[in-house]
Amino acid sequence: MKKVISLFISIIVFSLIFVGCSCTQTQTAIRAVWWWNDELNLNTQETYLNFAKENGINQIYYCTNKFNEETANFIKSANTLGIEVFWLDGNYKWLHSAEQEQKLHNKLNNYATFNKNYPSTQFAGVHLDIEPHQSKNSNSVLNETNLPFNLDFETELGRQTLITNLINLVIKLDITYPDINFAYDIPFWLNDQIEINGITKPAYEHIIEQADGIVVMSYRDTATEIFNVAKEELEFANSISKTITLSVECGNSGNTISFYEEGKQVLNQELSILEKLVPPFTGMCIHHIESWFKLQD
Protein backbone atom coordinates (compact mmCIF):
# COMPACT_ATOMS: atom_id res chain seq x y z
CA MET A 1 0.00 0.00 0.00
CA LYS A 2 2.83 2.38 0.89
CA LYS A 3 4.47 1.66 -2.48
CA VAL A 4 1.20 2.51 -4.25
CA ILE A 5 0.86 5.77 -2.34
CA SER A 6 4.51 6.60 -3.01
CA LEU A 7 4.07 5.92 -6.72
CA PHE A 8 0.92 8.05 -6.80
CA ILE A 9 2.71 10.98 -5.15
CA SER A 10 5.63 10.62 -7.55
CA ILE A 11 3.27 10.78 -10.54
CA ILE A 12 1.63 13.94 -9.18
CA VAL A 13 4.96 15.64 -8.50
CA PHE A 14 6.29 14.71 -11.95
CA SER A 15 3.09 16.03 -13.55
CA LEU A 16 3.39 19.36 -11.71
CA ILE A 17 7.02 19.72 -12.72
CA PHE A 18 6.15 18.91 -16.33
CA VAL A 19 3.31 21.43 -16.39
CA GLY A 20 5.58 24.06 -14.82
CA CYS A 21 8.27 23.43 -17.39
CA SER A 22 5.77 23.61 -20.24
CA CYS A 23 4.54 27.00 -19.03
CA THR A 24 8.07 28.36 -18.76
CA GLN A 25 8.99 27.14 -22.21
CA THR A 26 6.00 28.88 -23.81
CA GLN A 27 6.76 32.23 -22.13
CA THR A 28 7.83 34.88 -24.62
CA ALA A 29 10.32 37.62 -23.78
CA ILE A 30 9.30 41.20 -24.54
CA ARG A 31 10.92 42.69 -27.62
CA ALA A 32 9.63 46.25 -27.83
CA VAL A 33 10.11 49.61 -29.49
CA TRP A 34 8.97 53.13 -28.65
CA TRP A 35 6.91 54.78 -31.43
CA TRP A 36 6.64 58.51 -30.71
CA ASN A 37 5.38 59.84 -34.04
CA ASP A 38 1.75 59.19 -34.96
CA GLU A 39 1.95 61.51 -38.00
CA LEU A 40 3.75 59.12 -40.34
CA ASN A 41 2.08 58.60 -43.71
CA LEU A 42 0.60 55.18 -44.41
CA ASN A 43 3.50 54.01 -46.60
CA THR A 44 6.11 54.92 -44.01
CA GLN A 45 3.97 53.47 -41.24
CA GLU A 46 3.70 50.16 -43.10
CA THR A 47 7.45 50.15 -43.77
CA TYR A 48 8.22 50.69 -40.08
CA LEU A 49 5.72 48.05 -38.96
CA ASN A 50 7.25 45.47 -41.30
CA PHE A 51 10.74 46.47 -40.10
CA ALA A 52 9.62 45.94 -36.51
CA LYS A 53 8.16 42.53 -37.34
CA GLU A 54 11.28 41.43 -39.24
CA ASN A 55 13.38 42.33 -36.20
CA GLY A 56 11.33 40.32 -33.73
CA ILE A 57 9.31 43.11 -32.13
CA ASN A 58 6.19 41.94 -30.27
CA GLN A 59 5.25 45.18 -28.47
CA ILE A 60 4.96 48.78 -29.66
CA TYR A 61 4.65 51.74 -27.28
CA TYR A 62 2.59 54.14 -29.40
CA CYS A 63 2.26 57.82 -28.50
CA THR A 64 -0.94 59.43 -29.70
CA ASN A 65 -3.85 61.62 -28.68
CA LYS A 66 -5.93 60.28 -31.56
CA PHE A 67 -8.37 57.97 -29.84
CA ASN A 68 -10.22 57.31 -33.08
CA GLU A 69 -10.50 55.02 -36.09
CA GLU A 70 -7.07 56.04 -37.40
CA THR A 71 -5.45 54.63 -34.28
CA ALA A 72 -7.71 51.58 -34.36
CA ASN A 73 -6.47 50.87 -37.88
CA PHE A 74 -2.85 51.20 -36.75
CA ILE A 75 -3.44 48.72 -33.93
CA LYS A 76 -5.18 46.36 -36.36
CA SER A 77 -2.18 46.47 -38.72
CA ALA A 78 0.23 45.79 -35.86
CA ASN A 79 -1.93 43.02 -34.40
CA THR A 80 -2.04 41.34 -37.82
CA LEU A 81 1.76 41.11 -37.60
CA GLY A 82 1.55 39.61 -34.11
CA ILE A 83 2.51 42.86 -32.36
CA GLU A 84 0.69 44.25 -29.32
CA VAL A 85 0.24 48.03 -29.08
CA PHE A 86 0.37 49.94 -25.80
CA TRP A 87 -0.67 53.56 -25.47
CA LEU A 88 2.40 55.70 -24.71
CA ASP A 89 2.55 59.14 -23.13
CA GLY A 90 4.55 61.05 -20.57
CA ASN A 91 4.86 64.46 -18.95
CA TYR A 92 6.94 65.36 -15.91
CA LYS A 93 4.46 68.15 -15.11
CA TRP A 94 1.95 65.52 -13.99
CA LEU A 95 4.08 65.38 -10.82
CA HIS A 96 3.68 69.11 -10.12
CA SER A 97 0.11 69.46 -8.86
CA ALA A 98 -3.35 67.90 -8.67
CA GLU A 99 -4.41 70.10 -11.58
CA GLN A 100 -1.56 68.81 -13.74
CA GLU A 101 -2.21 65.21 -12.69
CA GLN A 102 -5.85 65.59 -13.73
CA LYS A 103 -4.66 66.03 -17.32
CA LEU A 104 -3.33 62.47 -17.19
CA HIS A 105 -6.62 61.19 -15.78
CA ASN A 106 -8.48 62.95 -18.61
CA LYS A 107 -6.29 61.11 -21.12
CA LEU A 108 -6.83 57.80 -19.33
CA ASN A 109 -10.59 58.36 -19.58
CA ASN A 110 -10.15 58.86 -23.34
CA TYR A 111 -8.05 55.69 -23.43
CA ALA A 112 -10.79 53.71 -21.65
CA THR A 113 -13.48 55.11 -23.98
CA PHE A 114 -11.37 54.16 -27.01
CA ASN A 115 -10.95 50.57 -25.81
CA LYS A 116 -14.70 50.38 -25.22
CA ASN A 117 -15.56 51.80 -28.65
CA TYR A 118 -13.06 49.60 -30.53
CA PRO A 119 -13.23 46.22 -28.76
CA SER A 120 -11.48 44.31 -31.55
CA THR A 121 -8.51 46.71 -31.74
CA GLN A 122 -7.89 47.73 -28.15
CA PHE A 123 -4.66 48.99 -26.67
CA ALA A 124 -3.03 46.20 -24.64
CA GLY A 125 -2.19 48.59 -21.82
CA VAL A 126 -0.66 51.93 -20.85
CA HIS A 127 3.05 52.76 -21.01
CA LEU A 128 4.07 55.92 -19.16
CA ASP A 129 7.35 57.82 -19.54
CA ILE A 130 7.31 60.23 -16.58
CA GLU A 131 10.81 61.57 -15.95
CA PRO A 132 11.01 63.70 -12.76
CA HIS A 133 14.55 64.86 -13.59
CA GLN A 134 13.19 66.93 -16.49
CA SER A 135 11.70 69.34 -13.94
CA LYS A 136 14.49 71.82 -13.23
CA ASN A 137 15.50 75.46 -13.52
CA SER A 138 18.68 75.02 -15.54
CA ASN A 139 19.07 76.03 -19.16
CA SER A 140 17.23 73.54 -21.37
CA VAL A 141 14.36 73.63 -23.80
CA LEU A 142 12.54 71.06 -21.67
CA ASN A 143 12.90 72.87 -18.37
CA GLU A 144 10.88 75.38 -16.43
CA THR A 145 11.75 78.83 -15.18
CA ASN A 146 11.07 79.99 -11.63
CA LEU A 147 9.99 76.57 -10.37
CA PRO A 148 9.02 76.29 -6.70
CA PHE A 149 11.94 75.06 -4.60
CA ASN A 150 10.29 71.65 -4.04
CA LEU A 151 9.81 71.09 -7.79
CA ASP A 152 13.36 71.81 -8.93
CA PHE A 153 15.03 68.42 -9.38
CA GLU A 154 18.46 70.02 -9.01
CA THR A 155 17.80 70.72 -5.32
CA GLU A 156 17.78 67.98 -2.68
CA LEU A 157 14.21 68.79 -1.59
CA GLY A 158 12.99 68.98 -5.17
CA ARG A 159 14.57 65.65 -6.09
CA GLN A 160 13.02 63.88 -3.08
CA THR A 161 9.62 65.50 -3.63
CA LEU A 162 9.39 64.70 -7.34
CA ILE A 163 10.52 61.08 -6.98
CA THR A 164 8.08 60.61 -4.07
CA ASN A 165 5.31 62.11 -6.20
CA LEU A 166 6.15 59.66 -8.98
CA ILE A 167 5.94 56.64 -6.68
CA ASN A 168 2.66 57.87 -5.18
CA LEU A 169 1.27 58.37 -8.68
CA VAL A 170 2.21 54.80 -9.65
CA ILE A 171 0.41 53.52 -6.56
CA LYS A 172 -2.63 55.74 -7.17
CA LEU A 173 -3.04 54.69 -10.80
CA ASP A 174 -2.91 51.02 -9.84
CA ILE A 175 -5.71 51.55 -7.30
CA THR A 176 -7.82 53.89 -9.47
CA TYR A 177 -7.65 51.81 -12.67
CA PRO A 178 -7.39 48.15 -11.56
CA ASP A 179 -8.28 46.85 -15.03
CA ILE A 180 -5.47 48.70 -16.83
CA ASN A 181 -2.02 47.20 -17.31
CA PHE A 182 0.47 49.97 -16.40
CA ALA A 183 4.15 49.92 -17.36
CA TYR A 184 6.72 52.64 -16.66
CA ASP A 185 10.06 53.84 -17.97
CA ILE A 186 12.61 54.49 -15.22
CA PRO A 187 16.22 55.72 -15.38
CA PHE A 188 18.82 53.21 -14.20
CA TRP A 189 20.01 55.56 -11.43
CA LEU A 190 16.67 55.81 -9.59
CA ASN A 191 18.04 54.45 -6.30
CA ASP A 192 17.19 57.37 -3.97
CA GLN A 193 16.00 56.17 -0.55
CA ILE A 194 12.30 57.11 -0.40
CA GLU A 195 9.81 56.55 2.42
CA ILE A 196 6.34 55.44 1.39
CA ASN A 197 3.77 54.34 4.00
CA GLY A 198 6.50 54.04 6.62
CA ILE A 199 8.76 51.87 4.45
CA THR A 200 12.08 53.30 3.22
CA LYS A 201 13.86 51.69 0.28
CA PRO A 202 15.27 52.59 -3.16
CA ALA A 203 12.77 54.31 -5.41
CA TYR A 204 13.13 51.68 -8.13
CA GLU A 205 12.05 48.97 -5.67
CA HIS A 206 8.82 50.82 -4.84
CA ILE A 207 8.00 51.19 -8.54
CA ILE A 208 8.99 47.68 -9.68
CA GLU A 209 6.87 46.16 -6.91
CA GLN A 210 3.81 48.17 -7.91
CA ALA A 211 4.01 48.28 -11.70
CA ASP A 212 2.79 45.68 -14.17
CA GLY A 213 5.85 46.33 -16.30
CA ILE A 214 9.14 48.24 -16.11
CA VAL A 215 11.53 49.43 -18.80
CA VAL A 216 14.91 50.51 -17.44
CA MET A 217 16.47 53.26 -19.54
CA SER A 218 19.83 51.52 -19.50
CA TYR A 219 21.29 53.63 -22.29
CA ARG A 220 24.85 52.45 -22.94
CA ASP A 221 26.54 51.17 -26.11
CA THR A 222 27.99 47.84 -24.92
CA ALA A 223 26.25 44.79 -23.51
CA THR A 224 28.47 44.79 -20.42
CA GLU A 225 27.70 48.41 -19.55
CA ILE A 226 23.96 47.99 -20.20
CA PHE A 227 23.97 45.04 -17.83
CA ASN A 228 26.09 46.82 -15.23
CA VAL A 229 23.95 49.97 -15.01
CA ALA A 230 20.75 47.90 -14.64
CA LYS A 231 22.17 45.20 -12.38
CA GLU A 232 20.43 46.39 -9.20
CA GLU A 233 17.02 46.54 -10.91
CA LEU A 234 17.54 43.11 -12.47
CA GLU A 235 18.52 41.56 -9.14
CA PHE A 236 15.59 43.07 -7.28
CA ALA A 237 13.04 42.13 -9.96
CA ASN A 238 14.39 38.58 -9.98
CA SER A 239 14.13 38.42 -6.17
CA ILE A 240 10.37 39.08 -6.36
CA SER A 241 9.84 36.91 -9.46
CA LYS A 242 9.22 39.77 -11.86
CA THR A 243 10.75 40.25 -15.26
CA ILE A 244 11.80 43.69 -16.48
CA THR A 245 12.92 45.17 -19.77
CA LEU A 246 16.25 46.82 -20.56
CA SER A 247 16.54 49.41 -23.31
CA VAL A 248 18.98 50.92 -25.77
CA GLU A 249 19.21 54.27 -27.54
CA CYS A 250 19.67 54.74 -31.29
CA GLY A 251 19.45 58.53 -31.56
CA ASN A 252 22.33 61.00 -31.68
CA SER A 253 22.63 61.25 -27.89
CA GLY A 254 26.30 60.85 -27.08
CA ASN A 255 29.07 58.39 -27.84
CA THR A 256 28.74 56.10 -24.82
CA ILE A 257 24.95 56.40 -24.52
CA SER A 258 23.74 55.49 -28.00
CA PHE A 259 24.41 53.07 -30.86
CA TYR A 260 24.12 56.01 -33.27
CA GLU A 261 27.83 55.85 -34.12
CA GLU A 262 28.12 52.04 -34.15
CA GLY A 263 25.10 51.16 -36.33
CA LYS A 264 22.70 48.23 -36.60
CA GLN A 265 25.27 45.44 -36.87
CA VAL A 266 26.99 46.35 -33.61
CA LEU A 267 23.62 46.94 -31.94
CA ASN A 268 22.49 43.43 -32.87
CA GLN A 269 25.78 41.91 -31.72
CA GLU A 270 25.60 43.64 -28.33
CA LEU A 271 21.96 42.69 -27.80
CA SER A 272 22.86 39.05 -28.50
CA ILE A 273 25.63 39.26 -25.90
CA LEU A 274 23.28 40.99 -23.45
CA GLU A 275 20.74 38.17 -23.72
CA LYS A 276 23.38 35.81 -22.32
CA LEU A 277 24.14 38.10 -19.36
CA VAL A 278 20.63 38.75 -18.08
CA PRO A 279 18.09 36.45 -16.38
CA PRO A 280 15.82 34.39 -18.68
CA PHE A 281 12.97 36.25 -20.35
CA THR A 282 14.42 39.71 -19.64
CA GLY A 283 12.84 42.11 -22.13
CA MET A 284 14.67 44.30 -24.66
CA CYS A 285 13.38 47.65 -25.91
CA ILE A 286 14.71 50.05 -28.55
CA HIS A 287 14.40 53.84 -28.60
CA HIS A 288 12.87 54.57 -30.98
CA ILE A 289 11.40 53.24 -34.26
CA GLU A 290 12.53 56.10 -36.52
CA SER A 291 16.07 56.35 -35.11
CA TRP A 292 16.44 52.58 -35.20
CA PHE A 293 15.21 52.30 -38.82
CA LYS A 294 17.57 55.07 -39.95
CA LEU A 295 20.57 53.64 -38.09
CA GLN A 296 23.43 52.80 -40.46
CA ASP A 297 23.85 49.13 -41.35
C-alpha positions as CSV (number, residue, x, y, z in Angstrom):
1,M,0.0,0.0,0.0
2,K,2.8,2.4,0.9
3,K,4.5,1.7,-2.5
4,V,1.2,2.5,-4.2
5,I,0.9,5.8,-2.3
6,S,4.5,6.6,-3.0
7,L,4.1,5.9,-6.7
8,F,0.9,8.0,-6.8
9,I,2.7,11.0,-5.1
10,S,5.6,10.6,-7.6
11,I,3.3,10.8,-10.5
12,I,1.6,13.9,-9.2
13,V,5.0,15.6,-8.5
14,F,6.3,14.7,-11.9
15,S,3.1,16.0,-13.5
16,L,3.4,19.4,-11.7
17,I,7.0,19.7,-12.7
18,F,6.2,18.9,-16.3
19,V,3.3,21.4,-16.4
20,G,5.6,24.1,-14.8
21,C,8.3,23.4,-17.4
22,S,5.8,23.6,-20.2
23,C,4.5,27.0,-19.0
24,T,8.1,28.4,-18.8
25,Q,9.0,27.1,-22.2
26,T,6.0,28.9,-23.8
27,Q,6.8,32.2,-22.1
28,T,7.8,34.9,-24.6
29,A,10.3,37.6,-23.8
30,I,9.3,41.2,-24.5
31,R,10.9,42.7,-27.6
32,A,9.6,46.3,-27.8
33,V,10.1,49.6,-29.5
34,W,9.0,53.1,-28.7
35,W,6.9,54.8,-31.4
36,W,6.6,58.5,-30.7
37,N,5.4,59.8,-34.0
38,D,1.7,59.2,-35.0
39,E,1.9,61.5,-38.0
40,L,3.7,59.1,-40.3
41,N,2.1,58.6,-43.7
42,L,0.6,55.2,-44.4
43,N,3.5,54.0,-46.6
44,T,6.1,54.9,-44.0
45,Q,4.0,53.5,-41.2
46,E,3.7,50.2,-43.1
47,T,7.5,50.1,-43.8
48,Y,8.2,50.7,-40.1
49,L,5.7,48.1,-39.0
50,N,7.3,45.5,-41.3
51,F,10.7,46.5,-40.1
52,A,9.6,45.9,-36.5
53,K,8.2,42.5,-37.3
54,E,11.3,41.4,-39.2
55,N,13.4,42.3,-36.2
56,G,11.3,40.3,-33.7
57,I,9.3,43.1,-32.1
58,N,6.2,41.9,-30.3
59,Q,5.2,45.2,-28.5
60,I,5.0,48.8,-29.7
61,Y,4.6,51.7,-27.3
62,Y,2.6,54.1,-29.4
63,C,2.3,57.8,-28.5
64,T,-0.9,59.4,-29.7
65,N,-3.8,61.6,-28.7
66,K,-5.9,60.3,-31.6
67,F,-8.4,58.0,-29.8
68,N,-10.2,57.3,-33.1
69,E,-10.5,55.0,-36.1
70,E,-7.1,56.0,-37.4
71,T,-5.4,54.6,-34.3
72,A,-7.7,51.6,-34.4
73,N,-6.5,50.9,-37.9
74,F,-2.9,51.2,-36.7
75,I,-3.4,48.7,-33.9
76,K,-5.2,46.4,-36.4
77,S,-2.2,46.5,-38.7
78,A,0.2,45.8,-35.9
79,N,-1.9,43.0,-34.4
80,T,-2.0,41.3,-37.8
81,L,1.8,41.1,-37.6
82,G,1.5,39.6,-34.1
83,I,2.5,42.9,-32.4
84,E,0.7,44.3,-29.3
85,V,0.2,48.0,-29.1
86,F,0.4,49.9,-25.8
87,W,-0.7,53.6,-25.5
88,L,2.4,55.7,-24.7
89,D,2.5,59.1,-23.1
90,G,4.5,61.0,-20.6
91,N,4.9,64.5,-19.0
92,Y,6.9,65.4,-15.9
93,K,4.5,68.2,-15.1
94,W,2.0,65.5,-14.0
95,L,4.1,65.4,-10.8
96,H,3.7,69.1,-10.1
97,S,0.1,69.5,-8.9
98,A,-3.3,67.9,-8.7
99,E,-4.4,70.1,-11.6
100,Q,-1.6,68.8,-13.7
101,E,-2.2,65.2,-12.7
102,Q,-5.8,65.6,-13.7
103,K,-4.7,66.0,-17.3
104,L,-3.3,62.5,-17.2
105,H,-6.6,61.2,-15.8
106,N,-8.5,62.9,-18.6
107,K,-6.3,61.1,-21.1
108,L,-6.8,57.8,-19.3
109,N,-10.6,58.4,-19.6
110,N,-10.2,58.9,-23.3
111,Y,-8.1,55.7,-23.4
112,A,-10.8,53.7,-21.7
113,T,-13.5,55.1,-24.0
114,F,-11.4,54.2,-27.0
115,N,-11.0,50.6,-25.8
116,K,-14.7,50.4,-25.2
117,N,-15.6,51.8,-28.7
118,Y,-13.1,49.6,-30.5
119,P,-13.2,46.2,-28.8
120,S,-11.5,44.3,-31.5
121,T,-8.5,46.7,-31.7
122,Q,-7.9,47.7,-28.2
123,F,-4.7,49.0,-26.7
124,A,-3.0,46.2,-24.6
125,G,-2.2,48.6,-21.8
126,V,-0.7,51.9,-20.9
127,H,3.0,52.8,-21.0
128,L,4.1,55.9,-19.2
129,D,7.3,57.8,-19.5
130,I,7.3,60.2,-16.6
131,E,10.8,61.6,-15.9
132,P,11.0,63.7,-12.8
133,H,14.6,64.9,-13.6
134,Q,13.2,66.9,-16.5
135,S,11.7,69.3,-13.9
136,K,14.5,71.8,-13.2
137,N,15.5,75.5,-13.5
138,S,18.7,75.0,-15.5
139,N,19.1,76.0,-19.2
140,S,17.2,73.5,-21.4
141,V,14.4,73.6,-23.8
142,L,12.5,71.1,-21.7
143,N,12.9,72.9,-18.4
144,E,10.9,75.4,-16.4
145,T,11.7,78.8,-15.2
146,N,11.1,80.0,-11.6
147,L,10.0,76.6,-10.4
148,P,9.0,76.3,-6.7
149,F,11.9,75.1,-4.6
150,N,10.3,71.7,-4.0
151,L,9.8,71.1,-7.8
152,D,13.4,71.8,-8.9
153,F,15.0,68.4,-9.4
154,E,18.5,70.0,-9.0
155,T,17.8,70.7,-5.3
156,E,17.8,68.0,-2.7
157,L,14.2,68.8,-1.6
158,G,13.0,69.0,-5.2
159,R,14.6,65.6,-6.1
160,Q,13.0,63.9,-3.1
161,T,9.6,65.5,-3.6
162,L,9.4,64.7,-7.3
163,I,10.5,61.1,-7.0
164,T,8.1,60.6,-4.1
165,N,5.3,62.1,-6.2
166,L,6.2,59.7,-9.0
167,I,5.9,56.6,-6.7
168,N,2.7,57.9,-5.2
169,L,1.3,58.4,-8.7
170,V,2.2,54.8,-9.7
171,I,0.4,53.5,-6.6
172,K,-2.6,55.7,-7.2
173,L,-3.0,54.7,-10.8
174,D,-2.9,51.0,-9.8
175,I,-5.7,51.6,-7.3
176,T,-7.8,53.9,-9.5
177,Y,-7.7,51.8,-12.7
178,P,-7.4,48.2,-11.6
179,D,-8.3,46.9,-15.0
180,I,-5.5,48.7,-16.8
181,N,-2.0,47.2,-17.3
182,F,0.5,50.0,-16.4
183,A,4.1,49.9,-17.4
184,Y,6.7,52.6,-16.7
185,D,10.1,53.8,-18.0
186,I,12.6,54.5,-15.2
187,P,16.2,55.7,-15.4
188,F,18.8,53.2,-14.2
189,W,20.0,55.6,-11.4
190,L,16.7,55.8,-9.6
191,N,18.0,54.4,-6.3
192,D,17.2,57.4,-4.0
193,Q,16.0,56.2,-0.6
194,I,12.3,57.1,-0.4
195,E,9.8,56.6,2.4
196,I,6.3,55.4,1.4
197,N,3.8,54.3,4.0
198,G,6.5,54.0,6.6
199,I,8.8,51.9,4.4
200,T,12.1,53.3,3.2
201,K,13.9,51.7,0.3
202,P,15.3,52.6,-3.2
203,A,12.8,54.3,-5.4
204,Y,13.1,51.7,-8.1
205,E,12.1,49.0,-5.7
206,H,8.8,50.8,-4.8
207,I,8.0,51.2,-8.5
208,I,9.0,47.7,-9.7
209,E,6.9,46.2,-6.9
210,Q,3.8,48.2,-7.9
211,A,4.0,48.3,-11.7
212,D,2.8,45.7,-14.2
213,G,5.8,46.3,-16.3
214,I,9.1,48.2,-16.1
215,V,11.5,49.4,-18.8
216,V,14.9,50.5,-17.4
217,M,16.5,53.3,-19.5
218,S,19.8,51.5,-19.5
219,Y,21.3,53.6,-22.3
220,R,24.9,52.5,-22.9
221,D,26.5,51.2,-26.1
222,T,28.0,47.8,-24.9
223,A,26.2,44.8,-23.5
224,T,28.5,44.8,-20.4
225,E,27.7,48.4,-19.6
226,I,24.0,48.0,-20.2
227,F,24.0,45.0,-17.8
228,N,26.1,46.8,-15.2
229,V,24.0,50.0,-15.0
230,A,20.8,47.9,-14.6
231,K,22.2,45.2,-12.4
232,E,20.4,46.4,-9.2
233,E,17.0,46.5,-10.9
234,L,17.5,43.1,-12.5
235,E,18.5,41.6,-9.1
236,F,15.6,43.1,-7.3
237,A,13.0,42.1,-10.0
238,N,14.4,38.6,-10.0
239,S,14.1,38.4,-6.2
240,I,10.4,39.1,-6.4
241,S,9.8,36.9,-9.5
242,K,9.2,39.8,-11.9
243,T,10.7,40.2,-15.3
244,I,11.8,43.7,-16.5
245,T,12.9,45.2,-19.8
246,L,16.2,46.8,-20.6
247,S,16.5,49.4,-23.3
248,V,19.0,50.9,-25.8
249,E,19.2,54.3,-27.5
250,C,19.7,54.7,-31.3
251,G,19.4,58.5,-31.6
252,N,22.3,61.0,-31.7
253,S,22.6,61.3,-27.9
254,G,26.3,60.9,-27.1
255,N,29.1,58.4,-27.8
256,T,28.7,56.1,-24.8
257,I,25.0,56.4,-24.5
258,S,23.7,55.5,-28.0
259,F,24.4,53.1,-30.9
260,Y,24.1,56.0,-33.3
261,E,27.8,55.8,-34.1
262,E,28.1,52.0,-34.1
263,G,25.1,51.2,-36.3
264,K,22.7,48.2,-36.6
265,Q,25.3,45.4,-36.9
266,V,27.0,46.3,-33.6
267,L,23.6,46.9,-31.9
268,N,22.5,43.4,-32.9
269,Q,25.8,41.9,-31.7
270,E,25.6,43.6,-28.3
271,L,22.0,42.7,-27.8
272,S,22.9,39.1,-28.5
273,I,25.6,39.3,-25.9
274,L,23.3,41.0,-23.4
275,E,20.7,38.2,-23.7
276,K,23.4,35.8,-22.3
277,L,24.1,38.1,-19.4
278,V,20.6,38.7,-18.1
279,P,18.1,36.4,-16.4
280,P,15.8,34.4,-18.7
281,F,13.0,36.3,-20.4
282,T,14.4,39.7,-19.6
283,G,12.8,42.1,-22.1
284,M,14.7,44.3,-24.7
285,C,13.4,47.6,-25.9
286,I,14.7,50.0,-28.5
287,H,14.4,53.8,-28.6
288,H,12.9,54.6,-31.0
289,I,11.4,53.2,-34.3
290,E,12.5,56.1,-36.5
291,S,16.1,56.4,-35.1
292,W,16.4,52.6,-35.2
293,F,15.2,52.3,-38.8
294,K,17.6,55.1,-40.0
295,L,20.6,53.6,-38.1
296,Q,23.4,52.8,-40.5
297,D,23.8,49.1,-41.3
